[in-house]
Amino acid sequence: MGQPGLNRRQLLATLGGLTVAGSFGFAALGTGADALASGADTRVRYWNLFSGGDGYNMIAMLDAFRAENPGTDVKDSTLQWGNPFYTKLAMAAAGNRAPDLGVMHMGRVTGFSPGRLLDPWDVDLLAEYGVKEADFNPALWRRGVIDGELYALPLDIHVQLCFYRRDVLKPTGLIGDDGKLVPVTSTAEWFDVLKEARKATKKGLQTIGLWTNDQNFQWWFFVAFYTQLGGTWFDDTNTEVTFDTDKATQVLQFLRQHVTDGYTIPGAPTGEQFVNGAPFTWEGNWSVPVFSGAKLDYGATPLPPVFGRQATHAESHAFVLPHQAGRGGAANDGAHRLAAYIVRNAQAWAAGGHIPAYTPTLSSPGYRKLQPQNEYVSAMDHQATEPKVWFAGSTGVLAQDLGPIVVSSTMGSAEPDAVARRMKSRLGTLLAAKNPMDGRTAAQGGAAA
């Protein structure tokens, strides 16, 4: 595909919005000069951003691959999560020193200059290793397609969930005979649920943890409920802002009411309060290992469809091919084989709370037995995602810009209607802004699937 259009010096000059100075806070990388593992004839260099429980699960999956594929030596390196990771990956791709395989959040792929800093997947080669488009949720697969080519192979989706304590709520009548939370279909019903739950809440605990002063969580919750209302962001050409301030105001008022009605204690440690007996908390699915490890009697559902339509915020970890001028040969083949293997064998990955992207896994007996994963697996079919533009995605410019604005409404320092208008103004500014990766606006970015 030739050299990418940006070199390392240009990237350093234009990535001022990213944490370049922090990009060197990563784990030691494989040198690439050490001998191949015994019996191996191919090396695959793989960069990821998984730490904690996800890191342990990924290592287990890599070890399983190594055992089954002794001819491929995987050199995996874990880098610091967030913008430092993306900056390092961009610099490596621009300097023709990229790894053979990498991981990104799906929402960041459009902004990563596909075709310049990312190479497309060979879908025929993936099919040889057992991974086909038909085995994925269609909307999730399309998110990884840019200008007709697949640039991101989905590993999972990770979603925002409504965690609830069965043992705390059972006396209130809010737990049905099936052991699950009673259905909720409107904001009025939801606040009725909280009113009843408050009666069972111990003194000093909040009724629901809502991460009221966290810009990421508040942004994710906003995206979910705005999607439930059918809200849009931009027109099909990414030249006009279609953000609906009336719908946005409804969402902002809904989030704020949790504080004004006293169901949430701003700044309270949400996870800790839930472990100690708070009836509800809204968290990412990555909290499943924590709550299960604490041996709580709990369940987890997608965020309640309070505006009448099922939609919960979702992001996706996806495999990518960082740009290499000479991509091909055994290492490229090994990267396809490794990614396909992990995607097809993601049962262990589900233990971390993530919903595997490979749909045959979702219907397997092993996955069906997982609790509470089998209660929220339906989230795969109603994902609320950020718009497909260069400034979106996990820890992206969109969340950094709009997240604090949402917080100002939830916490009461600004009125919801004024916040909605401010959000629309910021969206207009971002739509006209140029991607520092390639100097193109969203309209010029070619994000058509």
C-alpha positions as CSV (number, residue, x, y, z in Angstrom):
1,M,0.0,0.0,0.0
2,G,3.0,2.2,0.1
3,Q,4.3,4.5,2.9
4,P,1.6,6.3,4.9
5,G,1.2,10.0,4.3
6,L,2.4,11.0,7.8
7,N,5.8,10.5,9.2
8,R,6.8,10.4,12.9
9,R,7.8,14.0,13.1
10,Q,4.5,15.1,11.6
11,L,2.5,13.0,14.0
12,L,4.3,14.4,17.0
13,A,3.5,17.9,15.7
14,T,-0.1,17.3,15.1
15,L,-1.2,15.0,18.0
16,G,-1.3,17.8,20.5
17,G,-4.8,16.6,21.6
18,L,-3.3,13.2,22.6
19,T,-1.1,12.4,25.5
20,V,2.1,12.1,23.5
21,A,4.4,12.7,26.5
22,G,2.7,9.8,28.3
23,S,3.0,7.5,25.3
24,F,6.2,6.0,26.6
25,G,4.6,4.6,29.8
26,F,4.2,1.1,28.3
27,A,5.4,-2.4,29.1
28,A,8.7,-3.5,27.6
29,L,8.3,-4.5,24.0
30,G,9.8,-7.5,22.4
31,T,13.0,-6.5,20.6
32,G,12.2,-8.4,17.4
33,A,15.8,-9.6,17.3
34,D,15.6,-12.4,19.8
35,A,15.5,-16.0,18.5
36,L,12.3,-17.7,17.5
37,A,10.7,-19.9,20.1
38,S,11.8,-23.5,19.8
39,G,10.2,-25.2,16.8
40,A,8.7,-21.9,15.4
41,D,9.2,-20.6,11.9
42,T,7.1,-17.5,12.1
43,R,7.0,-14.6,14.5
44,V,3.9,-12.4,15.0
45,R,4.4,-9.2,17.0
46,Y,1.1,-8.3,18.8
47,W,0.4,-5.1,20.7
48,N,-2.6,-4.8,23.0
49,L,-4.0,-2.6,25.8
50,F,-5.3,-5.3,28.2
51,S,-4.4,-5.2,31.8
52,G,-5.9,-6.6,35.0
53,G,-8.4,-9.4,34.6
54,D,-8.6,-8.8,30.8
55,G,-4.8,-9.1,30.6
56,Y,-4.8,-12.5,32.4
57,N,-7.6,-13.8,30.2
58,M,-5.8,-12.6,27.0
59,I,-2.5,-14.3,28.2
60,A,-4.4,-17.6,28.7
61,M,-5.9,-17.4,25.2
62,L,-2.4,-16.6,23.7
63,D,-0.9,-19.6,25.6
64,A,-3.7,-21.8,24.2
65,F,-2.9,-20.6,20.7
66,R,0.8,-21.3,21.2
67,A,0.1,-24.8,22.3
68,E,-2.0,-25.5,19.2
69,N,0.3,-23.6,16.8
70,P,4.0,-24.3,17.8
71,G,5.1,-23.0,14.4
72,T,4.1,-19.5,15.3
73,D,6.0,-17.5,17.9
74,V,3.7,-14.8,19.4
75,K,5.6,-11.8,20.8
76,D,2.9,-9.9,22.8
77,S,3.3,-6.5,24.4
78,T,0.9,-4.7,26.6
79,L,0.9,-0.9,26.4
80,Q,-0.7,1.7,28.5
81,W,-4.5,2.0,27.9
82,G,-6.0,5.1,26.3
83,N,-4.4,7.8,24.2
84,P,-0.8,6.8,25.0
85,F,-1.5,3.5,23.3
86,Y,-3.1,5.1,20.2
87,T,-0.2,7.6,20.0
88,K,2.4,4.9,20.1
89,L,0.6,2.8,17.6
90,A,0.2,5.7,15.2
91,M,3.9,6.6,15.5
92,A,4.9,3.0,14.8
93,A,2.7,2.7,11.7
94,A,3.9,6.1,10.4
95,G,7.6,5.1,10.9
96,N,7.1,1.6,9.3
97,R,7.9,-0.1,12.7
98,A,4.4,-1.3,13.4
99,P,3.6,-4.7,14.9
100,D,1.9,-7.4,12.8
101,L,-1.3,-7.3,14.9
102,G,-2.9,-4.8,17.2
103,V,-6.1,-4.1,19.2
104,M,-8.2,-0.9,19.0
105,H,-11.6,0.2,20.2
106,M,-13.9,0.0,17.2
107,G,-15.0,3.6,17.6
108,R,-11.4,4.9,17.1
109,V,-10.8,3.1,13.8
110,T,-12.4,5.8,11.5
111,G,-10.1,8.4,13.0
112,F,-7.0,6.2,12.6
113,S,-6.7,7.0,8.9
114,P,-7.6,3.6,7.4
115,G,-5.5,2.9,4.4
116,R,-2.6,5.1,5.7
117,L,-2.1,3.9,9.3
118,L,-4.1,0.8,9.1
119,D,-4.1,-2.0,6.5
120,P,-7.3,-3.8,5.5
121,W,-8.0,-7.4,6.5
122,D,-7.9,-10.2,3.9
123,V,-11.4,-11.5,4.4
124,D,-10.7,-14.6,2.2
125,L,-7.7,-15.5,4.5
126,L,-9.8,-14.9,7.6
127,A,-12.4,-17.3,6.1
128,E,-9.7,-20.0,5.7
129,Y,-9.2,-19.7,9.4
130,G,-12.9,-20.0,10.2
131,V,-14.0,-16.4,10.6
132,K,-16.7,-15.2,8.2
133,E,-19.0,-12.1,8.1
134,A,-22.0,-14.4,8.6
135,D,-20.8,-15.3,12.1
136,F,-21.1,-11.7,13.4
137,N,-23.9,-9.3,14.3
138,P,-24.3,-7.3,11.0
139,A,-24.3,-3.9,12.6
140,L,-21.1,-4.7,14.5
141,W,-19.3,-6.0,11.4
142,R,-20.3,-2.9,9.4
143,R,-18.7,-0.7,12.1
144,G,-15.3,-2.1,11.0
145,V,-15.9,-1.5,7.3
146,I,-14.4,1.7,5.8
147,D,-14.8,2.5,2.1
148,G,-15.8,-1.1,1.4
149,E,-13.0,-2.9,3.2
150,L,-12.7,-4.5,6.6
151,Y,-10.3,-2.6,8.9
152,A,-11.4,-3.9,12.3
153,L,-12.2,-7.5,13.2
154,P,-14.5,-7.5,16.2
155,L,-13.5,-9.4,19.3
156,D,-16.4,-8.4,21.6
157,I,-18.7,-5.7,22.7
158,H,-18.5,-4.2,26.1
159,V,-21.7,-2.5,27.4
160,Q,-23.1,-0.4,30.2
161,L,-25.3,-2.4,32.5
162,C,-27.9,-2.0,35.2
163,F,-26.5,-4.2,38.1
164,Y,-29.0,-5.0,40.8
165,R,-28.9,-6.8,44.2
166,R,-31.5,-9.7,44.3
167,D,-31.0,-10.2,48.0
168,V,-31.7,-6.5,48.8
169,L,-34.6,-6.0,46.4
170,K,-36.5,-9.3,46.9
171,P,-38.5,-8.0,49.9
172,T,-39.7,-5.0,47.8
173,G,-41.4,-7.1,45.1
174,L,-39.1,-5.8,42.4
175,I,-37.7,-9.3,41.7
176,G,-40.0,-11.5,39.6
177,D,-40.6,-15.3,40.0
178,D,-37.8,-15.8,37.5
179,G,-35.3,-14.1,39.8
180,K,-34.9,-11.1,37.5
181,L,-35.7,-7.4,37.9
182,V,-39.2,-6.5,36.9
183,P,-39.4,-4.9,33.4
184,V,-39.3,-1.1,33.1
185,T,-40.6,0.7,30.0
186,S,-40.8,4.4,31.0
187,T,-39.0,7.0,33.1
188,A,-42.0,7.1,35.5
189,E,-41.8,3.3,36.0
190,W,-38.0,3.6,36.6
191,F,-38.4,6.2,39.3
192,D,-41.2,4.1,40.9
193,V,-38.7,1.3,41.0
194,L,-36.1,3.5,42.7
195,K,-38.7,4.8,45.1
196,E,-39.5,1.2,46.2
197,A,-35.8,0.3,46.3
198,R,-35.0,3.2,48.5
199,K,-37.2,1.6,51.2
200,A,-34.8,-1.3,51.3
201,T,-31.6,0.8,51.2
202,K,-29.5,0.8,54.3
203,K,-28.6,4.1,55.9
204,G,-25.5,5.7,54.4
205,L,-25.9,3.9,51.1
206,Q,-27.2,5.4,47.9
207,T,-30.1,3.7,46.0
208,I,-28.2,3.7,42.7
209,G,-24.6,4.4,41.7
210,L,-24.5,6.6,38.6
211,W,-20.9,7.9,38.3
212,T,-22.4,11.4,38.4
213,N,-19.1,13.3,38.2
214,D,-17.3,11.0,35.7
215,Q,-17.2,12.4,32.2
216,N,-16.8,9.0,30.5
217,F,-19.7,7.3,32.3
218,Q,-22.0,10.2,32.0
219,W,-21.3,10.4,28.3
220,W,-21.9,6.7,27.8
221,F,-25.2,6.9,29.6
222,F,-26.2,9.9,27.5
223,V,-25.4,8.1,24.3
224,A,-27.6,5.1,25.4
225,F,-30.7,7.1,26.3
226,Y,-30.3,9.6,23.4
227,T,-30.3,6.5,21.1
228,Q,-33.4,5.2,22.8
229,L,-35.2,8.4,21.8
230,G,-34.0,7.9,18.2
231,G,-31.7,10.8,18.4
232,T,-29.2,11.4,15.5
233,W,-25.9,13.3,15.3
234,F,-25.1,14.2,11.7
235,D,-26.6,13.7,8.2
236,D,-25.4,10.9,6.0
237,T,-22.6,13.1,4.4
238,N,-21.3,14.3,7.8
239,T,-21.8,17.9,6.6
240,E,-24.7,18.9,8.8
241,V,-25.4,18.5,12.6
242,T,-28.8,16.8,13.1
243,F,-28.5,16.7,16.9
244,D,-31.9,17.1,18.5
245,T,-31.7,19.5,21.5
246,D,-35.2,18.6,22.7
247,K,-34.4,14.9,22.9
248,A,-31.1,15.7,24.5
249,T,-32.8,17.9,27.1
250,Q,-35.1,15.0,28.0
251,V,-32.1,12.7,28.6
252,L,-30.2,15.3,30.6
253,Q,-33.3,16.0,32.8
254,F,-33.6,12.2,33.3
255,L,-30.0,11.8,34.5
256,R,-30.2,14.8,36.7
257,Q,-33.4,13.7,38.5
258,H,-31.4,10.8,40.1
259,V,-29.5,13.5,42.0
260,T,-32.2,16.0,42.7
261,D,-34.5,13.2,44.0
262,G,-31.8,11.9,46.3
263,Y,-31.3,8.5,44.8
264,T,-27.6,9.1,44.0
265,I,-24.9,10.4,46.3
266,P,-22.5,12.5,44.1
267,G,-19.0,11.3,44.4
268,A,-19.9,8.1,46.3
269,P,-17.8,5.0,45.3
270,T,-20.3,3.2,43.2
271,G,-18.8,-0.3,43.1
272,E,-18.0,-0.3,46.8
273,Q,-21.5,0.9,47.7
274,F,-23.0,-1.9,45.6
275,V,-20.8,-4.5,47.3
276,N,-21.9,-3.1,50.7
277,G,-25.6,-3.4,49.8
278,A,-26.7,-0.5,47.5
279,P,-29.6,-1.9,45.4
280,F,-28.4,-0.7,42.0
281,T,-25.4,0.6,40.2
282,W,-24.8,1.4,36.5
283,E,-21.4,0.1,35.5
284,G,-19.6,-1.4,32.6
285,N,-19.7,-5.2,32.1
286,W,-16.1,-5.3,33.2
287,S,-17.4,-5.1,36.8
288,V,-18.8,-8.7,36.5
289,P,-15.6,-10.3,37.8
290,V,-15.5,-7.9,40.8
291,F,-19.1,-8.5,41.9
292,S,-18.9,-12.3,41.2
293,G,-15.7,-12.5,43.1
294,A,-17.4,-10.8,46.1
295,K,-20.0,-13.6,45.9
296,L,-22.9,-11.2,45.6
297,D,-26.5,-12.4,44.9
298,Y,-26.9,-10.0,41.9
299,G,-28.1,-9.7,38.3
300,A,-27.3,-7.5,35.4
301,T,-29.5,-6.2,32.5
302,P,-28.9,-3.7,29.7
303,L,-29.7,-0.2,30.7
304,P,-33.5,0.1,31.2
305,P,-35.5,1.1,28.1
306,V,-37.0,4.1,29.9
307,F,-37.7,5.9,26.6
308,G,-39.5,2.9,25.0
309,R,-36.7,1.6,22.8
310,Q,-34.0,-1.0,23.8
311,A,-30.5,0.6,23.5
312,T,-27.5,0.4,25.8
313,H,-24.1,2.0,25.2
314,A,-21.6,-0.4,23.5
315,E,-18.0,-0.2,22.4
316,S,-16.0,-3.0,20.9
317,H,-12.4,-4.3,21.2
318,A,-11.3,-5.2,17.7
319,F,-8.2,-6.6,16.0
320,V,-6.4,-4.3,13.5
321,L,-3.5,-4.5,11.1
322,P,-1.2,-1.5,11.8
323,H,0.3,-0.3,8.5
324,Q,3.4,-2.0,7.2
325,A,4.9,-1.0,3.9
326,G,5.8,-4.6,3.1
327,R,2.8,-6.3,4.7
328,G,2.4,-9.9,3.6
329,G,4.1,-13.2,3.9
330,A,4.3,-15.5,6.9
331,A,3.9,-12.8,9.6
332,N,0.8,-11.4,8.0
333,D,-0.6,-14.9,7.6
334,G,0.2,-15.5,11.3
335,A,-1.6,-12.3,12.3
336,H,-4.7,-13.5,10.5
337,R,-4.5,-17.0,12.0
338,L,-3.9,-15.6,15.6
339,A,-6.8,-13.1,15.4
340,A,-9.2,-15.6,14.0
341,Y,-8.2,-18.1,16.7
342,I,-8.9,-15.7,19.5
343,V,-12.2,-14.5,18.0
344,R,-13.4,-18.1,17.7
345,N,-12.2,-19.2,21.1
346,A,-13.4,-16.3,23.2
347,Q,-15.2,-18.3,25.9
348,A,-12.5,-17.4,28.4
349,W,-12.9,-13.7,27.3
350,A,-16.5,-13.8,28.3
351,A,-15.5,-14.5,31.9
352,G,-14.4,-10.9,32.0
353,G,-17.9,-9.8,31.4
354,H,-17.5,-9.0,27.7
355,I,-20.0,-10.2,25.1
356,P,-18.1,-12.2,22.5
357,A,-18.5,-10.9,18.9
358,Y,-18.4,-14.4,17.4
359,T,-22.1,-15.4,17.5
360,P,-21.6,-19.2,17.5
361,T,-20.0,-18.6,21.0
362,L,-23.1,-16.9,22.2
363,S,-25.3,-19.9,21.5
364,S,-22.8,-22.4,22.9
365,P,-23.8,-24.4,26.1
366,G,-20.8,-23.0,28.0
367,Y,-21.8,-19.4,27.4
368,R,-25.5,-20.0,28.1
369,K,-24.5,-21.2,31.6
370,L,-22.6,-18.0,32.5
371,Q,-24.2,-15.8,35.1
372,P,-25.1,-12.9,34.7
373,Q,-23.7,-12.8,31.2
374,N,-26.6,-14.8,29.8
375,E,-29.0,-12.1,31.2
376,Y,-27.6,-9.3,29.1
377,V,-26.4,-11.0,26.0
378,S,-29.4,-9.4,24.2
379,A,-27.4,-6.1,24.2
380,M,-25.6,-7.4,21.1
381,D,-28.8,-6.7,19.2
382,H,-29.4,-3.1,20.4
383,Q,-26.1,-1.4,20.6
384,A,-26.0,2.4,21.1
385,T,-22.8,3.6,19.6
386,E,-21.1,6.9,18.9
387,P,-21.3,8.3,15.4
388,K,-18.8,6.9,12.8
389,V,-16.6,10.0,12.6
390,W,-12.9,10.5,13.2
391,F,-13.3,12.3,16.6
392,A,-15.5,9.5,18.2
393,G,-14.6,6.4,20.1
394,S,-13.3,5.4,23.5
395,T,-11.3,8.2,25.2
396,G,-11.8,10.1,21.9
397,V,-12.2,13.8,21.3
398,L,-16.0,13.6,21.3
399,A,-16.2,12.1,24.8
400,Q,-13.5,14.5,26.1
401,D,-15.5,17.5,24.8
402,L,-19.0,16.5,25.6
403,G,-18.6,14.3,28.6
404,P,-17.8,17.2,31.0
405,I,-20.7,19.2,29.6
406,V,-23.1,16.3,30.4
407,V,-21.6,16.2,33.9
408,S,-22.4,19.9,34.4
409,S,-26.0,19.1,33.9
410,T,-26.2,16.0,36.0
411,M,-24.4,17.7,38.9
412,G,-26.6,20.8,38.6
413,S,-24.1,23.5,37.7
414,A,-25.9,24.1,34.3
415,E,-29.4,23.8,33.1
416,P,-30.3,20.8,30.8
417,D,-31.7,22.9,28.0
418,A,-28.7,25.2,27.9
419,V,-26.3,22.1,28.0
420,A,-28.2,20.6,25.1
421,R,-27.6,23.7,23.0
422,R,-24.0,23.8,24.0
423,M,-23.5,20.2,23.0
424,K,-25.0,21.0,19.5
425,S,-22.6,23.9,19.1
426,R,-19.6,21.7,20.0
427,L,-20.7,19.1,17.5
428,G,-20.7,21.7,14.8
429,T,-17.2,22.8,15.7
430,L,-16.0,19.2,15.7
431,L,-17.6,18.4,12.4
432,A,-15.6,21.2,10.8
433,A,-12.4,20.2,12.5
434,K,-9.6,18.3,10.7
435,N,-8.4,14.9,11.9
436,P,-4.7,15.4,13.0
437,M,-3.9,11.9,11.6
438,D,-4.6,12.9,8.0
439,G,-5.8,16.5,7.8
440,R,-9.3,15.6,6.7
441,T,-12.7,16.6,8.1
442,A,-15.4,14.0,8.9
443,A,-17.1,14.7,5.5
444,Q,-13.8,14.1,3.8
445,G,-13.0,10.9,5.7
446,G,-14.8,8.3,3.6
447,A,-16.5,6.4,6.4
448,A,-19.1,4.7,4.1
449,A,-19.6,1.1,4.9
